[in-house]
């Protein structure tokens, strides 16, 4: 198949080639022992857990092959930049916090893969391991990394194959990665190799991304539980031009915004299928009042609506004044509470 031996041309700094991730010599991952899987709900849960574990093993195997025989060094996080193509919709979430805590407790178990930055000498660009690098930076620690000389094609293949093997990357995130590769004029063979996917799967990914407006995809989010077929069904709804406008109105509703990504997908899907209505109205513009100080040298726009109260400062010393307010919020809030209590007699 086209994706075999896609990394066979990658050469280490020592000049030695390493085995391609999908080469015929690569032995299949050993089957996990588990005995009788069972049937029904229990069997489905067991098989699902095994599938996730297998994906985690596959990701580790890919990393091991890409970093085999290479020297692991420590790099300053400030010297590392993200890949030129993003592969995630959400970078910071609860799983990221768990990763930070894990690295805090036991250190960075596996190195990331970087290449010398093609445009900024002395810096590096991440092929895979973005969240590990971000976690290390959060903790103020150096990043354990392997450095390889990769051209753009090999860079995105290494990035895509490692990420595709992970269990926490959703279909729509993989589809958006495919779309970004296409936008940068990578050929279909490279996209297939990067995603470890056949031509039909890649075509469906690109069909979904090219039919659903980007603002809608971004608003829904990763939706980890939603697979290819359901995304494809949603994409067909946008063949009707008016649904793009209807979707934009719906994603602005409070019900939609308050939901988690999987539920957002369901809400929008039902709405476009005619089985839901807009229950919450699109928020209207909040009334704006102004404050002028120091003969107009300082200005503040004040918006009040519901439980939100926003002050936007505009002045030469606006940032400094804002920092002063932030620094004294505890004192101001305490003074507000004391004054409120005295007025109410509590």
N, C-alpha and C positions, 0 to 999 in steps of 0.2 A: 504493500500500500504506500501511498505518497508520503505518509508521515514517518516511515521507517528511516532510520539513519539520519534524521534531520539534524542531529547535533554532532555527527561524526566529523564535521569540519572544524569544530571548536578546538583550539590549541592552547595549551597552558603556556605560561611564560617560559617554562623550561623547554618548550617545543614538543612535548609529548601529547599525543592524542588520547582522548578518553572515550569509553564506550558510549554510544548513543543511548538515550533513555529508552527508546522504543526499538532498539535493534533486535534482530532475531536471537542474538546470544543472550538476551536478558531473560533470565528464568522467571517464570510466574511466581508471584508472591505465595509463600507457603500457605496452604489452607489452614484456617484456624480450627483447632479441635473444639468440638462442642457436642458431638454425638447427635442424638436425635433432636431435630429442630422443632418437632411438634407441628400442629396444624391450628387453624383458627387464629384468634387474636394473639394468644401467647406466642404462637409460632411466628406471626408477622412481626411482633415486637423483637423477638430474638433475631430474626433475619435482618431487621432494620439496624439493630445494634451491631451485628456482624459486618454489615455493609459499611457503616460509618467507621468501624475499626479498620476494615480493609483499606478504605480511602486514606486514613491516617498513615497506615503502613506504607501505602503507595507513595504518598508525599515524602515520607522519610527516605524511602528507597531512591526516589528521584534526586533528593538533596544529596544523599550519600554518593551517588554516581557522579553528579556534577562537581562535587568537592573532593572526590577521591584523589588521594595523593598530593593534595594541595596544602600549602602552609596556611594555617589560620592566624590572622593578625588582629590586633585591636586598633580600631579607628575612632577618631573623635566624631561624634554624631553630627557636629556642625560642618564636617567635611563631606557629608553624604547627602545627596539629593534623591528624591523619589524618581521612579522610572518616568520616562517621557510619555507613557500611556498608563492611565489609571485603570485598575481592575476591580475596584470596589465602590459601592454606593455610600457605604457608611464606614468611616475610619475609626471612630471612637464609639464604643458601646460597652455593654457589660462584659462581653468576652475579652475586650481589650483590657479592661480593669483587672480581670482574672489573670491575664497574661502578665501584666505589670507586677501583680502580687507574686506570681510564680517565679518570675525572674528575680524579684527582690529576695525571695527565700532561698532559691537554689542556684541562681545565676542563669546565664543564657546557655541552654543545653546544646543547641545546634547553631552553627554560623549562618549568616546570610551570604548571598552571592552579590557581588558588586563588580562593576567594570570601571576602568579609568574614565572619567567624564570626557565625552567627546568634544565638549566646547569650553570647559573650564579646567585648565591644567592644575593639578594638585588636588582636585576634588574627585569624588566617585559618584556613580549612579547605581541605584539598586535595581537588580534584576528580580530577585525575590527576597522576602523577609522584611517588608515595609513595617509591619506591626511590631516585629522584634526590635527593629531599629528605633521606632518611635517610643517603645517601652523603655529601651535603654536610655534614650534621651530624657524621658520623663524622670527616670531614676538618677540621672546625672552620671551614668556609667559609660565607659567606652563600648563600642559595638564589636563583637567578635565576627569577623568576616573573612571570606575568601575572595581574592581579587583575580579576575580573568579578563583577558582582552576579548571582547565580544563586539561584533558589528551589530547594527540595528536588528537584522533578521534573527540572528542567534540570540540576541538579548530578549526579544519578545517571545521566542519559542521557549527559552528557559523559564521566563516569567510565567507564561501561559500554562506550560505543562505542570509546573510545580503547583500553581494555584488551582488548576483543574482537578488535581488529585486530592485537594483538601475538601473536607466535608462541610465547611462553613461558607462556601461560595455558592450563591444561589444561581438558578438558571438565568435570571435576568441580568445578573452581574457578568456572567460569562458571555451572554449575548451582547451586552454593552461593550465588553472588551473586544469582541469580534467586530462590532460596528466601528470602534475607534481604530482598529487595525485597518479596516477597509477605507476609512476616511484618510488614513495616511498612505494609501495606495499600496499596501502590502497585497501580494497576490493571494488567490484562494488557497493555493497549496500551503503557503506559510500560515494562513489563518487556521487551516485544518490541523497542521502540525502543532501550532501553539495551543489549541484547545483539545488535542487528542480526539478529534471528532471527524466523522465522515462527511462527505459532501452534502448529503441530505440534511443532516443535523445543522451544519453551518448555514445552509440556505434558509432553514426555518428560523434560526437565530437572527439572521440579518433581515428576514421578512418581518419579524416581530419589531425589531428596533426601528426599521424604516417606516413602519406604519403607525406606531404609537408615538405621539408627540413626546419629545424629551422631557418637557415640563411635567407631563403626566407620570412618566416612569420615575422621575426624581421624586415626585410627590408621594408615590406609592412606597418606594423604598425597596429593600432587598427581597422581602417576601419569601423567606427561606422554604416555606412549605408549598409554594406554588411552582408547579412544574411546567415543562415545555408546552403540553397540550392546552392547558388552561390559559397560558399567556398567548398562544396562537389564537385561541377562540376570542380572547379580548381584542387582539389585533384586528380581527376581521370586522369588529364593530366600527372601526375607524374607516372602513371603506365608504361609509356614509359620511359625507363631509360635515353634516350638522353635528355629528357626535363629538367632533373635536371641540366645538364651542360648548356643547353640553358638559363635556368632561372637565373643561377648564372652570366652568361655573361650579361643578360639583366638588372638585378638589379644594375649592376655597371655603367650603362649609365647615362649620365647627365640628360636626359629627365626624366628618372625614378626617380632619386634622387631629382629633383626639384619639383616633383609633391607631392600633399597631399596624405595621406594614401588611401582614397577611389579611387582616380584617379590612384594611383600606382597599386591597385588591377586590375582595368579595363585595364590598359596598359599591364600588364603581362598576364592577361587572354586572351586578343586579340592576343598578340604575340604568346602564346603557342597554340592558336587555328588556327594559320596560317593567321591571319588577320592583322598582324602588322609586322614591321621590326625594326631592330636596326638602328635608325637614327643617334644616336650619338655614336661615337666610344669609346671604353673603354679607359680611360685616360692612356697614356703611361707614363713610369717612367720619372720624371722630372730630368733634368741635375743637378748634384750635384757638388758644388765647396767647397773648404775648406779654412779656415783661421786658421793660427797658431800664437799664441802669447806667449810671455814670454818664449822663447826658447822651445816651444812645450808643456809647462805646461798647456796651455789653447788651446782649439780647438773648432772650430765651423763648422758645416756642413750647407751649404747654398743651398737652393732649390728655384728656380725661375720658375714660369710657369703661364701664363695668368695674372690674377690679384692677385695671391698669391705669397708671398715671405716669406719663412720660414727659421729661424735661430735656429739650435739646438746646445746648448752649452754643452761641456764636459770638466770639469775641477774640481779640488778639491774645488774651490770656485765658481763652476758653478751656484748653486742656488743663492748665494749672488750677483754674477755679473748679473744674470738675473733679480733679484729684483731691482738692481740699474738701469738697463736699463728701466724696467717698470716704476720706480719712475720718471725717467727723460724723458719719452716719449713726454710729452707736450713740454718741452724745445727743445728736439731734432727735433721734427716735425716743430716747429716754426723756428728753425735755418735752416732746410731744405727749408722751404718756402721762407725765406728771401734770401737764397743763390740762389734759383731758379729764384726769381724775379730779382735779381741783374744781373744774367747771361743773362736773356731774355730782360732786360731793361724795364720791366713792372713796 
